[in-house]
Amino acid sequence: MTKILVAGCGDLGQGVAQYFVKKQAQVIGIRRSGTVFPEGVRGITHDLLTLPAEQWPDADLLYLIMTPQGRNADAYHAAYVMTAAAVVTAYQGRRQPNVIFVSSTSVYGQNSGEWVDDQTHAVAESETAGKLLEAENLLVSNLPTVAVRCSGIYGPGRFRLLQGVQRKEAWGANQWTNRIHRDDVVSALCLLGERALAEESLPAHIIASDGQPTSMWEVKLWLAERLQVSTPLGETINRADYLPARGKRIVPNALLALGWTPKYSSYVAGYESMMAAYHERLD
């Protein structure tokens, strides 16, 4: 029986775990806190950094899906670099799993509207992005690993942008934004896992994004109209202000070439699917 280990069995991890349970795999999930796991998953509640190496379960495929406890370099070092080191140590001298590591497109430091794809060289422009690259390199150098670089993830329960538009928070300068719905991240992770289990040759890193880079103001204007609220732009905005001044434009060419198709092909479809739950939360 195929053995799947989901290290970091939170929102994304639970979606992956449920997929492989349906595939009749043996699925083990680990989370730092909480004891609720999807049906059919053997759950372990433990901090990965203190889990003894010999207690890491054998696995054919390991998903490493971490969430830092802050937005600073120290938090990223603990969540990504130290956890990657723990994984490498745990599987030294024993059968090594294929690893799918959830990373971020923040590793691309481009910020002047450049187009970015899987062939673009990643040069981190922030300490946190540098920590992600460090974790990627540590895993890739020691285990058969694919680092999945996700753009901004949104979806069920992720209402921060909706709330900001609803509250008429200041928008700031316009910039390019790249997004991917939570369900599409899960489907991409599952596809890559299936290909890894089939021993297909996969790149060391791959981008996961909906392939529809959009200006942030366009997204917020659409949300404001959909939520029937006014915008904080005022009447003195110049036409040139509507042009994105910063950011990058990301396309997931390699993932599309593998046959992946996003269910939510743009922010319009994705945010529309969230509206009913958001309004219910407001009531």
MARRO-29620 format. One record per residue: x, y, z of N, C-alpha, C, O in turn. Coordinates in steps of 0.1 Angstrom, whole numbers, plus 2048, in hexadecimal, padded with zeros to 3 digits. Atoms other than C-alpha are relative to their C-alpha. Example, Ala and Ser with C-alpha at 12.3 -4.5 7.8 and 13.67 -1.06 7.14 Angstrom:
2
8097F480087B7D384E80980C80081380C807;7F77F58008897F58477F880B8087FD816809;
***
This chain:
283
8087F480080080080080980C80081380D807;7F87F380180D8237F77FE80780D7F4809813;8007F97F381783681680380F7FD80D8137F8;7FF7F180181185C81780180680D7FA803816;7FE7F97F481E8728327FD80F7FD8048157F5;8037F280180F89583580580780D7FF807817;7FA7F97F58268A984C7FC80F7FF8018177F7;8067F38018128C88537F27FF7FB7EE8037F0;80E8048057EE8BB8517F680B8047ED80880B;80A7F57FE7DC8DD8527F78007F47F37F67EF;80A7FE80A7C58EB8378057F97F37FD7F07EE;7FB80780D7DA8E18188037F18027FF7E97FA;7FC80E7FE7E78C18287F47F78027F47EC7FD;80C8087FE7C48B58317FA7FD7F27F57F27F0;80580280E7B98BA80C8087F57F98037EC7F3;7F880A8067D78A58017FE7F28067FC7E87FF;80280C7F97D188B81C7F37F97FB7F27ED7F9;80D8058047AC8878128017FA7F27FB7F07EF;7FF80580E7B68827ED8077F28008027E97FA;7F980C8007CE8667F57F97F58087FA7E9805;80980A7F97B685580E7F67FA7F57F47EE7F5;80980580A79E8537F18077F77F68007EE7EF;7F88088097BA8437DC8047F380780C7EB802;7FD80C7F87BC8277F780E8008058137F5807;7F38007FA7DE83280380080080F7F6803815;7FF7FE7F17EA83082780580E8028108117FE;7FC7F27FE7EB85483280280380F7FA800817;7FD7FB7F37FB86285180280F8008088157F7;7FF7F27FF7F888685B80680580D8037FF817;7F97FB7F480D89A8737FC80F8017FD8167F7;8027F27FE8038BC88280580480E8057FB817;7FA7FC7F38128D089E7F680180B7FA7FD817;80A8007F67F28D58B17F27FB7FA7F07FB7EE;80D8058047CE8C88B08007F17FD80B7EB7F9;80180F8017C28A48AD7F67FC7F57F37F07F4;80A80380A7A98A78918077FE7F280E8067ED;7FA80380D7B48968707F47FA7F87EA7F57FD;80A8058097A088C8517FD7F18038067EA807;80380E7FF78E86A8528097F87F880C7FB7EC;7F78098077A584E84980F8038018177FC7FD;7F27FB7FE7C58618538047FC80E7FD7FF818;7FB8037F27DA85487080780D8048118117FE;7FB7F37FC7E287488380B7FF80B80A7F7814;7F57FE7F680187E89780080E8038028177FA;7FF7F37FC80189D8AB80E8028078107FD812;7F27FF7FB8258A88B080780B7F880480D7EC;7F77F680783D8C58A880A7F97F88127F07FD;7F78078098518B988A80F8038058177FA802;7F37FD7FC8708CA8998057F880C8117F680E;7FD8087F486F8B48B87FC7F17FE7FE7E9807;80380E8028638948A880D7F87FE8147FB7F4;7F380880287F87A8AC8017FA7F27F77F67ED;7FE80580E88E86F88B7FA7F27FE7F47F07F3;80580E80288584B8917F17FF8007EB7F47FD;80F8017FF8608548967FA8067F37ED8067F2;8067FC80D85C8638737FC7F47F98047EB7F7;80580C80684684A8618077FD7F280B8077EB;7FB80480E8538378427F58067F67E98067F9;8097FA80A8438478238067FF7F28127FF7F0;7FC80080E8438447FD80080F7FC8088137F3;8017F28048398697FB7FD80880C7F5805814;8017F77F583D8858147FD80E7FC8048137F3;8037F280382C8A681280480880C801805818;7FC7F77F683C8C28267FA80D7FE7FD8157F5;8097F48028238DE82B80180880D7F9805816;7FD7F97F382F8F78467F980E8007F88147F5;8057F37FF82091785380880780B808803816;7F77FA7F683892F8647F780780B7EC80B808;8077FA7F582E93E8868028108007FE81680A;7FE7F280183796187A8058047F28077FB7EA;7FC7FB80D84197685C80F8057FF81280D7F7;7F27FC7FF86697A8658097F47FD8057E97FC;7F680A80488696885D8017F480A8037E9806;7FF80B7F688895587E7F47F67FF7F77EA800;80B80980186594787A8017F77F47FD7EC7F4;7FE80880D86C93C85680B7F680280A7EB7FC;7F580A7FE88D92C8617FB7F48087FE7E9804;80580B7F887B91887B7F67F77F87F77EB7F9;80B80880785D90E8658067F87F48017ED7F1;7FC80680D87090684580E7FA8018107EE7FE;7F28068018969028498027F580B8077EB807;7FE80A7F58968F086B7F77F47FD7FC7E9800;80880C8038798DA8608057F87F58057EC7F5;7F980780B88A8D283F80C7F880580E7EC801;7F48077FA8A98C88537FB7F48088027EA808;80580B7F88948B286A7FC7F57F67FE7E97FA;80480A80A8868A084B80C7F97FB80C7EC7FA;7F48068068A889A83C8067F780B80A7EC807;7FA8087F58B588D85E7F87F38027FD7E8804;80980C7FD8978768638017F57F68007E97F9;80080A80A89C86484280E7FD7FB8107F77F0;7F38058038C18608418027F18047FD7ED80F;7FD80E7FD8CC83C83F7F37F78007F47EB805;80D8088028A882F8377FA8047F37FE80D7EC;8067FD80D89182E81A7FA80E7FF7F4813809;8037F280188C85180E7F38027F87F17FC7ED;80D7FD80786985F80480380A7F580C8127F6;8017F48088628767E77FA80B8087F1808810;8057F57F885C8987F67FA80B7F780080F7ED;8077F48068438B37EB80180B80A7FA80A814;7FE7F57F684D8D37FD7F880D7FB7FB8117F0;8077F48048358F17FC80880C80480A80F80F;7F87F47FF8499107F67F780C7FB7EB80B7FB;8087F380483F9337E88088077F58148067F4;7FB7F880A8449487CA80780D80580D8157FD;7F97F57FA8529627E28107FF7FE817808800;7F28028028749527DA8058087F38118097F1;7FC7F880C8739667B980080F8047F5814807;7FF7F27FC87F9897C17FC80A7F67FC8167F9;8037F680A8749997A17F48098057EB80480B;80A7F67FB85F9B87A87FD80B7F77F88167FC;8027F580985C9CC7897F77FC7F47F88017E9;80980580A8419BA7768057F57F77FF7F27ED;7FA80A80885799F7687F77F38007EF7F0809;80780D80184897E75B8097F68078157F5804;7F980B7F98539607717FA7F37FD7EE7F17FD;80480D80285193C7688097F68078137FA80E;7F880A7F986191B77480F8017FC8177FC803;7F27FF80488192376180680D80581380E804;7FB7F37FB8859457728097FC80C8057F5815;7F78027F58A394578A7FA80780D7F781380C;8057FA7F489794B7AE80B80780781680180B;7F67F87F88AA9677C07F880680B7F1810808;8087FB7F589B96E7E280480E803810812804;7FD7F27FD8989937EA7FC80380F7FC80E813;8047FE7F288C98E80E8067F58088097EA803;7FB80B7F889997A82C7F77F48017FC7E9801;80980B7FF87A96582E8007F87F38007EC7F3;7FF80780C87C95C80980D7F87FF80E7ED7FA;7F38077FF8A195380F7FF7F38088057E9805;80280C7F889693B82A7F97F57F87FC7E97F9;80780A80887E92A81280A7F97F68097ED7F4;7F680580989A9267F880A7F780780E7EC802;7F78087F88B19188137F97F38038007E8802;80780D7FE8978FE81C7FE7F87F48017EC7F4;80180780D8918F57F880D7F97FD80D7ED7FA;7F38068048B68F07F18047F580A80A7EB805;7FD80B7F68BA8DB8117F97F37FC7FF7E87FD;80780C80389F8C38078047FB7F28067EE7F1;7FC80580D8A88C17E280D7FA8008107F07F8;7F38057FF8CC8BA7EB8017F280780B7EB805;80080C7F88C389D8017F57F57FD7F77EA801;80B8098038A288E7F67FA8037F37FB80E7EE;8077FD80C88E88A7D67F48098027EA805807;8097F57FC87B8AB7D97FB8087F580280B7EC;8057F68098648C17C67FB80C8097F2809812;8047F47F98608E47D57F58077F87F780B7ED;80C7FA80783D8F17CB7FF80F8057FB812810;8007F27FD83F9177CA7F38067FD7EF8097F1;80E7FB80281C9247D07FF80F801806815808;8037F27FF8109477C97F680280B7F37F9813;8097FD7F57F79587E07F47F78017EC7F67F8;80B8097FF7DF93E7ED7F48068077F580D811;80C7FB7FB7BB9477F37F67F57FF7F87EA7FA;80A80A80079B9347F87F87FF80D7F8809814;8098017F478392781380780580D811800810;7FB7FB7F378893A83480B80A7FF80F810809;7F57F68027A39518257FA80D7FB7F980F7EF;8087F480378F97182680780E802801818801;7F97F37FD7AA98B82D7FE80B7F67FB8167F9;8027F580B7A899D80B7F28048007EF8107FE;80E7FC80078299C80C7FD80980B7F6813809;8027F87F57829AB82E80680E7FF800818802;7F97F380379B9C68247F88097F77F68157F9;8087F88097859D18077F38048077EF80F805;80C7FD7F87669CF81D80280C8097F981480B;7FD7F57F67769E683780580D7F9808817800;7FB7F58077829FE81C80E804804812810806;7F27FD7FC7A79FB8278078067F48048037E8;7F97F980B7BFA108138077F67F780C7EB7FC;7FB80A80A7CB9FE7F380F8017FE8157F77FB;7F27FF8037EEA0C7EF8028007F17F97FF7E9;7FD80080F800A0C7CD7FC7F37FA7FD7E9800;80580C8077F39F47B380D7F77FD8187FC7FB;7F580A8038089D47AD7FA7F47FA7EE7F17FB;80480D8058079B379C7FE7F680B8057F6815;80280B7F67F89967B07FD7F37F97F87F37EE;80180D8067F99717A97F97F780B7FD7F7817;8088077F67E09597BA7FE7F27FB8007EE7F0;80480D8037D69357BC7F67FC80B7F97FE817;80A8057F67B79267CD8057F480880D7EC802;7FB80B7F77BD90E7EA7FD7F37F98067EA7FA;80380D8067AB8F27D78097FD7F580D7F17F2;7F780280B7C28F77B980E7FD8058167F57FF;7F38047FA7E18F57D07FF7F18038097EA800;80180E7FC7D48D47DD8017F77F48077ED7F4;80080980C7CE8C67BA80D8007FA8127F57F5;7F28008057F18D17AF8097F78088117EF803;7F78087F78018C17CD7FD7F17FE8067E87FE;80480E8027ED8A07C78067FB7F380A7F07F2;7FB80480D7F689F7A28107FE8018147F47FC;7F28027FF81B8A47AA8047F480980D7ED805;7FE80C7F88198897C57FE7F47F88067EA7F9;80380B80880A8717AD80B7FE7F68107F27F4;7F580180A82587879380D7FB8078157F3802;7F58047F88408747AE7FF7F18038097EA802;80280E7FD8328527B88027F77F48067EC7F5;7FE80780C83284879480E8007FB8117FB7F0;7F27FE8038578507948038077F380D8057EC;7FD7F780B85486A77980A80A80480B80E810;7F67F67FD8708837767F980E8027F28127F9;8067F37FD8658A478680B80A803815807807;7F77F67FD8768C578980280280F7F97FE817;7FD7FD7F28868D07AA7F680A8067F480A812;8097F67FB86E8ED7AC7F58027F57F88007E9;80A7FE80A84D8F579B7F680A8067F380A812;8097F57FC83591379C7F27FB8007ED7F47F7;80E8028008119107A77F980D8027FA81480C;8077F38007FC92E79E7F57FF7F57F67F67EC;80B80180A7DC9347898048057F37FC8037E9;7FB7FB80D7F094476D7F980C7FB7FA80F7EF;8077F48047DB96376D80580C8097FD811811;7FB7F57F87F197F77C7F780C7FD7F380F7F1;80A7F58007DA99D78380580B80880C809812;7FC7F47F77DE9C07917F77FF80C7EB7FB80C;8078007F47D49C27B57F38098007E9805806;80B7F78007BD9DF7AF7F47FA7F87E97FC7FB;80A8068077AA9CB7957F87F68087EC7F6808;8068097F77A49B07AE7F780780B7EB80380D;8077F87F57999C97C97F48077FA7E9808801;80C7F98067829DC7B17F57F67FD7E97F97FF;80A80B8027719BB7A87F97FD80D7ED7FB80D;8058047F376D9B27CC7F780B8067ED80880C;8087F57FB7609D57D57F28007F97E8802800;80D8008077459D37BA7F87F48057EC7F5806;80880C7FB73C9AF7C57FB80280E7F07FC811;8047FE7F273A9BA7E97F780C8027F280F80D;8087F48007289DA7E080580A80B7FD80F813;7FA7F67F77409F07F380880A7F780C8077EC;7F87F6807751A107E880F7FD8028137F680B;7F18027FF777A127E380680C806800817806;7F97F57FA790A287F58098087F781280F7FB;7F77FA80A7A0A347D57FE80F7FF8088177FC;8027F1801790A577D57FF8047F27FD7FC7E9;8037FA80E78CA6E7B780D8067FA80C80C7F0;7F37FA8057B1A787B38097F67FA8157FA7F7;7F780A8067BEA587A48038037F27FA8057EA;7FC7FF80E7D1A5C7847FF7F37F98007E87FF;80180C8087CDA4476880C7F780180B7EA802;7F48087FF7F1A3976B8017F980D8087EF80E;8008077F37EBA2F7907FA7F27FF7FC7EA807;80780D8017D6A1278380A7F57FA8077E97FA;7F780A8057F5A027738097FB80B80E802814;7F88067F58079E978A80F8067FF8158057F5;7F27FA7FF8289F979680A7F68058167F8803;7F780A7FA8369DA7A77FB7F27FE7F07F07F8;80580E8008349B47A98067F97F480E7FE7EC;7FB80980B83A9987907F37F97FB7E97F8801;80B8078078249847788057F17FE80E7EE7F7;7FB80E7FF82695E77E7F77F77F87EB7F87F7;80880A80881C9427678067F28038127F0804;7FC80E7FB81D91C7718017F77F47FA7ED7F3;7FF80880D82990E74F8027F18037FC7E97FC;7FC80E7FE8388EE75D7F47F88057F27ED801;80B8077FB8198E57717F57FE7F67EF7F37F5;80A80280B8028EB7548047F57F67FC7EE7F1;7FB80A8098188D673E7FE7F18057FE7E87FE;80280D7FA8138B97577F17FC7FF7ED7F1803;80F8038017ED8BB7507F880680A7EC80380B;8077FA7F57E38CF76E7F780C7FA7FC8147F2;8097F58037C58E67697F980680C7F27FE813;8067FA7F47B98FE7847F18007FF7EB8037F4;80E7FF7FF7958FB78E7FB80F8007F18127FA;8037F180079592179580A8077F881580A7FD;7F67FB80A7A693077780380E80280D8137FC;7FD7F37FE7A59537847FA80480E7F37FD814;8057FB7F379E9687A37F08018007EA80080A;80F7FE80177A96E7967F97F38047F07F380D;80680D7FC7719497988027FC80E7FA7F7815;7FD8047F37839447B87F980880B7F4802814;8067F87F67769617CC7F07FF7FF7EA800809;80E80280175395C7BE7FB7F38087F17F380E;80380C7F97549397CD80080280F7FB7F9817;7FF7FE7F275B9487EF7F580A8067F480B812;8097F57FC7409637F07F57FC80A7F3802814;80B8047F772494F8008057FE80E7FF802818;7FB8027F373A94481D80480D80780380E813;7FC7F37FA7489678227F48078057F480D810;80C7F97FB7259768247F97F980C7F4800815;8058077F571A95B83B80880380D802804818;7F87FC7F47379648527FC80E8057FD810811;8047F37FC72C9888527F38018077F1809810;80E7FF7FA70898085C8017FB80F7F67FB815;
***
